[in-house]
Amino acid sequence: GQNIDQPTEMTATEGAIVQINCTYQTSGFNGLFWYQQHAGEAPTFLSYNVLDGLEEKGRFSSFLSRSKGYSYLLLKELQMKDSASYLCAVRVGQGGKLIFGQGTELSVKP
Amino acid sequence: DAGITQSPRHKVTETGTPVTLRCHQTENHRYMYWYRQDPGHGLRLIHYSYGVKDTDKGEVSDGYSVSRSKTEDFLLTLESATSSQTSVYFCAIGLNSPLHFGNGTRLTVT
């Protein structure tokens, strides 16, 4: 079966750092993706990991450990506009299909 | 903007009626996908296409059919809509690059 777990909700303070965890158990692995989705909008791509380690892109970083089936998304210097849902997704097999977790709703408070 | 247009953006229909949602892309991608998004479930794959007239089922395909007669258009049909098909439907394109999503269709079945 395919299972991707992430916390349902998180709250953080403006200017702080927050880490959103994702664990996965999938039949096949061909990369892990993080998407951001604001309410009523389409998901937009944030980051991609296929090898173990950290990928940094501005205020956002994503980490992958394939042996542990674990990833996290790190958001630094939080801004109010970072309030959104963050989706973890695993690409399985060929064809580009993504399996998604249920998403983590992040609320950034002043 | 990845050049994906979904229509209609909103639709209300009655139980038992047929409904067709359209996804149009200008990127000439071979692969196209239909997902539905529901609270507590995240994004779930309904059907996908890997070329004209080539389609396959996703994890929640029951009650849905698709057609791809041209590279740019991928249609999702609910033959006889049910209340459980009330959802937000997203089309996506991509293969080895991150999937890019359309703006979604909000469907309500009364």
Chai-1 contact restraints between the chains, C-beta under 6 A:
chainA,res_idxA,chainB,res_idxB,connection_type,confidence,min_distance_angstrom,max_distance_angstrom,comment,restraint_id
A,F33,B,P98,contact,1.0,0.0,6.0,A-B,restraint_1
A,A42,B,F101,contact,1.0,0.0,6.0,A-B,restraint_2
A,A42,B,N103,contact,1.0,0.0,6.0,A-B,restraint_3
A,A42,B,G104,contact,1.0,0.0,6.0,A-B,restraint_4
A,P43,B,F101,contact,1.0,0.0,6.0,A-B,restraint_5
A,F45,B,P98,contact,1.0,0.0,6.0,A-B,restraint_6
A,G96,B,Y31,contact,1.0,0.0,6.0,A-B,restraint_7
A,G96,B,G94,contact,1.0,0.0,6.0,A-B,restraint_8
A,G96,B,L95,contact,1.0,0.0,6.0,A-B,restraint_9
A,L98,B,L99,contact,1.0,0.0,6.0,A-B,restraint_10
A,F100,B,G42,contact,1.0,0.0,6.0,A-B,restraint_11
A,F100,B,L43,contact,1.0,0.0,6.0,A-B,restraint_12
A,G101,B,G42,contact,1.0,0.0,6.0,A-B,restraint_13
A,Q102,B,G42,contact,1.0,0.0,6.0,A-B,restraint_14
A,G103,B,G42,contact,1.0,0.0,6.0,A-B,restraint_15
